[in-house]
Amino acid sequence: MKKRAIAGMILLLCLAACLRIYQVNEQYPQTQTETVKMGETLRLDDYDVILLSWEWQDSSILKEIAPGYSVMTDENGNDYPEEKERVAFAKLRITKTTNNHVAFNMENVALESGGWNNQWDAILYETLNGTDSMVSLLKKGESREIIIPIELYDFQFHKQDWETVTQRQFCIVFENYPVKRMIKI
């Protein structure tokens, strides 16, 4: 009798869990994905975005762009070794498509490659784009080109992945839910 009561409670709990899973999935459906490639237009609510270029550079260029700039140091306080760092630059054109008073905000834009994701350094972004903000408010029809600096470090990847990191598929992600909108590089 006790075994049947326990089995009945377990069955009841399983049914309740299944019902709750169903309710959550109905309320928050699976993300849809919208992807474009370099040179194609990604349409967001108030802006169109086009990836104009993607370029890998030796990390020594960071010292030319921003003298004294250092994000990463080793355990002795020295600049992280250049051979253990990679840098890429993505050049985007953003164009305002509506009269809405909505700014284009780079703070929530992220980069992905497989299981790796990250954002960029705000100081380097602001230096490259001659601004002190990651937010742009444009008028309808107005465009602006921006450069996103992407820094990658060897410890963020497995050794075999690091050796071919510049050959990986990267995406710039602008929105995650309910539609994941991104540009594939």
Secondary structure, DSSP 8 states (H G I E B T S, - for coil): -HHHHHHHHHHHHHHHHHHHHHHHHHHS---EEEEEETTSEEE-SSEEEEEEEEEEE-TTHHHHHSTT--S-B-TTSSB--GGGEEEEEEEEEEEE-SSS---EEGGG-EEEETTEEE---HHHHHHHHT-S-SEE---TT-EEEEEEEEEEEGGGS-HHHHTTGGGS--EEEEE-SSEEEEEE-
